[in-house]
Amino acid sequence: MLDRAKIPYEALEYEIEKDKFSGEAVSDLLGLEYESCYKTLGAISGHDVFLFVIPVSSQLDLKKAAKAAGVKSLEMIHVKDLKKLVGYERGSVSPIGANRNKGIFIHEICLSQETMEISGGEFGIGLLINREKLLDFLKAKTADLTREDV
């Protein structure tokens, strides 16, 4: 999809056992700061699916996320339902090409960075991409999405 849109990116490959997978572990393997590596989380309100992209060391604040999405409340999508609802399995959820989403929101900290690392949509593949081009491509909105008390 990025190639068709002529958006440059760098594919980053890593090897990790699925039971040892975490965003922080991937950042460590890639030699990148936690603040520049992002995880994509799916949440649901009624039948509507929303995607939230936050730094790997942060936790999603569901109240802030619901406010950003303009809904009353959100629930995290259960791992077993990710493939059905989003199109990806845990460890490969990417904001690029996700199914049926009603909106993509990226934590506002990304605005201070030129590039971001996100999942490439396949376990073991990350993408290093220009933040501005990614926001435009996804038509994503930025907002404060993370918990402060962690």
DRENFIDREN-978470 format. One record per atom (N, C-alpha, C, O): residue in one letter; x, y, z. Coordinates in steps of 0.001 Angstrom, whole numbers, plus 500000, padded with zeros to 6 digits. Layout:
residues N
aXYZ ...
//
This chain:
residues 150
m500826498808500000 m500000500000500000 m500875501262500000 m500588502230499296 l501923501231500787 l502822502392500818 l503561502548499494 l503772503668499029 d503957501424498883 d504629501494497591 d503711502112496541 d504134502969495766 r502438501667496518 r501481502230495553 r501284503723495775 r501104504474494816 a501317504154497018 a501127505569497346 a502433506360497220 a502462507567497461 k503521505660496838 k504833506280496677 k505321506962497959 k505880508058497932 i505090506276499077 i505548506770500371 i506779505961500772 i506699504744500934 p507908506631500932 p509124505905501293 p509094505419502745 p508512506059503621 y509725504292502969 y509831503710504300 y511029502775504302 y511537502393503248 e511468502416505480 e512522501420505615 e511951500228506359 e511430500379507464 a512044499045505767 a511589497825506435 a512686497363507391 a513859497282507027 l512274497064508619 l513198496613509651 l512789495215510083 l511653495006510507 e513701494255509979 e513383492883510364 e513998492563511719 e515091493025512047 y513280491769512494 y513785491323513787 y513262489927514053 y512241489512513505 e513981489207514906 e513552487866515299 e513325487845516794 e514190488245517573 i512148487373517188 i511817487249518600 i510783486136518737 i509919485968517877 e510881485388519813 e509886484348520066 e508578485021520459 e508579486038521152 k507467484452520016 k506167485068520286 k505880485220521775 k505229486182522181 d506354484290522588 d506085484402524026 d506971485451524717 d506734485794525875 k507979485955524019 k508844487002524564 k508546488363523921 k509221489351524210 f507543488406523059 f507233489629522306 f506696490740523203 f505822490520524041 s507233491921523008 s506694493158523573 s507239494297522728 s508240494143522028 g506583495419522799 g507064496579522052 g508450497000522496 g509291497360521672 e508689496955523814 e510000497320524333 e511075496360523824 e512170496789523461 a510763495059523798 a511733494072523312 a512075494331521847 a513236494232521450 v511064494661521046 v511309494967519635 v512174496219519515 v513114496246518719 s511868497252520293 s512678498475520270 s514131498165520597 s515047498655519936 d514331497348521624 d515692496967522012 d516399496230520870 d517560496509520573 l515700495298520237 l516296494552519126 l516653495454517951 l517660495237517277 l515825496464517710 l516062497374516588 l517019498505516945 l517459499250516070 g517343498633518238 g518246499699518671 g517609501077518600 g518290502066518331 l516291501145518841 l515566502415518760 l515034502807520131 l514762501951520973 e514890504103520343 e514312504624521586 e512845504210521684 e512146504141520674 y512384503935522901 y510984503545523103 y510019504616522600 y508947504290522090 e510387505886522738 e509492506984522338 e509297507080520839 e508345507714520383 s510187506459520052 s510046506535518594 s509448505262518001 s509208505188516796 c509206504255518855 c508586503002518418 c507155502964518934 c506897503246520104 y506239502616518061 y504822502689518384 y504143501336518249 y504490500520517395 k503157501124519126 k502314499935519033 k500923500401518628 k500512501518518941 t500211499536517934 t498854499842517488 t497891498961518261 t497998497734518260 l496946499618518921 l495963498923519756 l494570499129519175 l494237500210518690 g493772498087519232 g492397498164518765 g491431498272519925 g491568497583520936 a490454499144519765 a489404499291520776 a488068499370520054 a487998499717518874 i487014499043520784 i485696498960520173 i484673499740520997 i484713499756522227 s483776500371520293 s482632501055520905 s481408500593520123 s481232500969518964 g480566499780520750 g479454499174520007 g480026498260518950 g480721497296519269 h479736498556517674 h480280497775516558 h481415498512515863 h481964498015514879 d481772499687516361 d482805500502515721 d484187500200516283 d484385500180517498 v485142499965515383 v486518499671515744 v487362500926515517 v487263501578514477 f488184501245516498 f489104502372516413 f490515501861516672 f490710500904517422 l491495502504516048 l492887502141516256 l493612503292516943 l493424504460516604 f494442502933517912 f495201503915518667 f496673503527518612 f497038502398518941 v497512504464518194 v498934504225517991 v499681505050519040 v499653506280519028 i500350504331519950 i501016504993521076 i502432504454521237 i502728503361520754 p503315505197521906 p504663504683522146 p504613503343522885 p503730503113523711 v505562502472522580 v505533501102523108 v505618501034524630 v505141500067525225 s506210502029525268 s506356501990526718 s505180502631527445 s505181502710528674 s504177503090526699 s503018503766527283 s501821502832527372 s501795501767526756 q500828503254528153 q499562502528528233 q498437503439527755 q498418504633528052 l497510502861527018 l496382503610526497 l495443504002527631 l495097503172528472 d495034505258527652 d494015505749528587 d492687505689527830 d492452506491526926 l491824504747528195 l490575504538527453 l489653505756527499 l488917506000526543 k489679506523528589 k488843507729528655 k489337508780527675 k488537509387526964 k490643509002527629 k491206509961526674 k490969509485525237 k490659510285524354 a491116508191525017 a490913507635523679 a489459507796523242 a489196508151522093 a488517507539524142 a487091507696523817 a486783509152523486 a486045509436522542 k487342510060524253 k487130511487523991 k487661511860522602 k486990512562521846 a488869511387522271 a489458511670520961 a488601511112519828 a488455511739518779 a488035509922520055 a487215509258519029 a485784509795518981 a485039509513518042 g485409510568520000 g484060511130520020 g482987510116520394 g481850510196519930 v483367509161521241 v482401508151521697 v482332508178523221 v483216508711523892 k481264507592523748 k481053507605525194 k482080506748525932 k482625507162526955 s482338505551525404 s483292504656526053 s483876503687525033 s483332503491523946 l485001503087525416 l485704502115524583 l486116500921525426 l486339501035526631 e486211499778524769 e486779498572525377 e487901498085524469 e487812498176523244 m488956497569525089 m490035496981524290 m489503495741523571 m488679495005524114 i489972495521522371 i489615494314521634 i490415493154522211 i491631493262522368 h489759492062522526 h490432490873523058 h491370490309521996 h491068490337520803 v492499489802522445 v493507489255521544 v492889488246520573 v493227488235519389 k491982487396521073 k491382486363520216 k490505486958519113 k490223486281518124 d490066488217519266 d489197488862518279 d489934489806517338 d489329490349516414 l491239490012517560 l491990490956516734 l491934490610515250 l491621491468514424 k492234489369514911 k492271488960513498 k490924489219512823 k490877489739511709 k489838488861513493 k488491489022512928 k488130490504512779 k487583490909511753 l488431491301513787 l487982492691513791 l488942493668513118 l488511494643512503 v490244493404513234 v491227494353512722 v491962493810511494 v492419494578510647 g492073492484511403 g492757491886510264 g494187491472510555 g494883490955509681 y494621491696511776 y495976491343512179 y495946490591513503 y494998490707514279 e497016489806513748 e497166489113515017 e498085489916515934 e498815490800515485 r498036489595517227 r498898490280518191 r500351490211517719 r500825489162517283 g501035491324517811 g502426491394517393 g502604491834515962 g503728492065515516 s501501491955515231 s501602492404513845 s500562493475513504 s500424493844512338 v499833493977514498 v498786494967514233 v499427496257513732 v500279496848514396 s499005496672512565 s499517497878511924 s498355498812511608 s497260498345511293 p498570500113511686 p497506501030511277 p497317501048509757 p496319501560509249 i498280500489509052 i498209500460507586 i497467499206507156 i497908498096507455 g496363499361506468 g495621498229505936 g494706497526506913 g494198496446506613 a494484498118508078 a493602497478509064 a492160497500508561 a491745498420507856 n491410496470508937 n490006496328508533 n489089497262509305 n489374497617510448 r488008497651508687 r486811498211509315 r487030499244510407 r486217499316511329 n488063500029510354 n488241500973511446 n487479502263511179 n487337502700510037 k486993502858512259 k486240504108512188 k487128505315512422 k486655506451512386 g488400505082512658 g489331506179512863 g490638505693513442 g490689504717514190 i491701506403513077 i493025506100513588 i493522507340514324 i493468508456513807 f494002507117515531 f494480508200516381 f495894507862516828 f496167506750517281 i496785508832516696 i498183508646517060 i498518509606518193 i498145510778518161 h499225509096519190 h499569509936520338 h500331511177519859 h501225511091519018 e499958512312520408 e500477513603519965 e501984513754520125 e502572514645519513 i502624512915520925 i504077512991521071 i504767512793519722 i505898513243519535 c504103512130518790 c504695511893517471 c504998513201516745 c505869513241515877 l504285514269517096 l504484515552516416 l505875516127516661 l506316517011515927 s506563515640517676 s507921516117517968 s508985515258517284 s510181515473517483 q508549514280516475 q509479513344515837 q509334513398514326 q508237513573513794 e510453513244513655 e510424513224512191 e510006511852511662 e509270511750510681 t510491510792512335 t510161509435511895 t509585508632513053 t509784508959514223 m508869507576512695 m508257506671513664 m508485505249513187 m508589504993511988 e508562504322514143 e508607502904513801 e507260502313514191 e506806502464515325 i506627501635513233 i505342500973513455 i505440499543512929 i506397499197512236 s504471498734513252 s504436497367512737 s504230497376511231 s503497498199510683 g504896496440510586 g504740496287509147 g503586495374508769 g503401495073507590 g502804494928509751 g501649494094509460 g501957492606509432 g501090491787509127 e503194492265509751 e503613490868509786 e504581490716510960 e505440491570511177 f504437489635511706 f505305489408512861 f506760489406512401 f507116488679511474 g507607490220513049 g509022490284512710 g509383491374511727 g510538491469511312 i508410492211511340 i508668493299510389 i508170494615510974 i507006494745511353 g509070495576511037 g508701496931511435 g508934497873510268 g509660497542509331 l508328499032510325 l508517500048509292 l508974501337509932 l508367501808510894 l510032501906509409 l510473503231509821 l509971504185508749 l510318504055507576 i509147505149509164 i508441505970508192 i508368507418508662 i508351507686509864 n508326508332507729 n508178509751508044 n506823509983508699 n505790509580508165 r506832510623509841 r505608510853510617 r504564511650509837 r503388511286509828 e504978512715509195 e504023513562508467 e503360512792507321 e502150512888507116 k504154512037506589 k503602511256505472 k502645510178505979 k501618509912505354 l502985509553507121 l502114508527507697 l500787509134508142 l499726508586507843 l500836510253508850 l499603510914509289 l498712511251508101 l497504511014508136 d499311511808507045 d498533512160505852 d497939510925505190 d496761510912504832 f498759509881505026 f498307508662504362 f497142508013505103 f496167507580504487 l497251507949506427 l496222507299507236 l495022508202507530 l493986507739508008 k495177509501507236 k494167510492507643 k493940510390509151 k492818510502509646 a495052510172509864 a495011509990511312 a494952511326512025 a495419512347511520 k494371511292513199 k494316512468514062 k495265512239515221 k495519511100515614 t495791513339515772 t496655513224516932 t495898513698518183 t495038514577518114 a496235513103519301 a495617513458520563 a496468512905521702 a497327512050521490 d496218513404522916 d496822512842524112 d496047511564524415 d494850511620524699 l496710510421524359 l496032509128524467 l496545508244525597 l495996507167525826 t497566508666526296 t498196507751527233 t497973508121528692 t497665509263529033 r498141507109529539 r498002507278530986 r499226507990531533 r500350507743531095 e499001508864532481 e500090509599533108 e500634508866534330 e501761509117534757 d499841507967534888 d500166507348536177 d500974506069536086 d501041505307537050 v501578505830534955 v502305504573534766 v503779504772535047 v504561503827534942 
//
